[in-house]
Structures are given as C-alpha cells and as structure tokens.
C-alpha cells in the first residue's frame, strides 16, 4: 500500500523534471544561452522631434476688477448688474381709428348703448366701455358719442345725416327735414317723426290685440 501511494508522486516529479529540461536544453540537449541581449535601436519618428510653441493663457484683467469690487465670501456680494437693454427699433405706430371715423348709427339703451362707426374702411360696432384702438366709448348723448383716451383726452363725435333727394326718400322710406331730424314715410305716404311712427305702430298693435280679445257673437 505504501509503495502504491508513492508511485504517482514519482511520475509527477519526472514530469516536472522533463518540463525543466525542455526549457533549458535545446534539440541537441545542450544548455540554451541565457545571456541577455540588448534589443535593436529604434529610430524615432520625424514628428516626435517637432517643437510646439507653448503660449501661456491670457488672463482677463476685467475679471480681477470684478472680483475686487465684489469680494468672495462677503455677505453683501451680489451678481453683476444686468446689461443695459438694447435700444428698441422704431415700432410702427398704430393708426388712430378716430382720424377717419364716421358715425353711421347710434344704439341707445339702458346699459347696452353703443355706436356703429366706419373707420379704416370697415364697419365697427363699439359698445359702452369697449375700446376702439386707444380710445374707449365713454358715453352717448343725443346724436353724439364721447370717446376718451388713456391719457385723458376726450373727443366727441356727432352723427351727421346726409341730405337725400325726394326720389331716394320714397325708396328708402326715410326723409330729411331742414332741422336735421329724421322722418319716416309710412305706407300711407305720410311723413312722420320717429316718435310719431312708434306711437302709431303701438296704437295699431293695440287695436289688433283688442279685436282678437273680443268674443265672437253667439
């Protein structure tokens, strides 16, 4: 049993001895030369001999001034002030809507008054308190409308009635008199003021209602 346990160890030693012999002996079983030989010199490349100019970094002296004006670790240190704003280019000024305005109608009502105006080639309806460009419709009195600007300027516009001939009056149903008050031509051919036309219309409506409420004869 003891001889069998030593037999593998003997084979292992012989294998290691063979490895060492292969490392140190050549084909003729002569000891290999183990002397160190210096490697061949390597010629340096041409670009490795170039010299580059080293420029020291340029320090901005303005930064030192800002540091001295606002020292570090001071409680009163604040960021630098913002740069001044760039000058604004000439902006196109909005045209004044009242420059060529013409009133063509007035709307008079409790809290719902307004005007219909022709400005800039377009018809605009503006209620009380509503803006028209830089102006605000402040009030309506009779045939005039009062506008007020943000700067406090007040401008009053008057509704003007254009003079019309008798032939056009018959077609449109509106007549103009010398005093400037508008009149309405009814179906019967009579000329009445606006108040008279409203009163006549109410009277005819009341008459129709009274006829409808009557009971038919039994």
TAQUIBEL-V7987 format. One line per field, one symbol per residue. ss: DSSP state (h for helix, s for strand, l for the rest). Layout:
BEGIN
ss: ???
END
This chain:
BEGIN
ss: lhhhhhhhhhhhhhhhhhhhhhhhslllllsllllllllllllllhhhhlllllllllllhhhhhhhhhllllllllllllllllllllllllllllllllssssssllllllssssssllsssssslllssllsssssssllssssssllllssssslllllllhhhhhhhlssslllllsssslllllssshhhhhhhhhhhhhhhhhhhhlllll
END
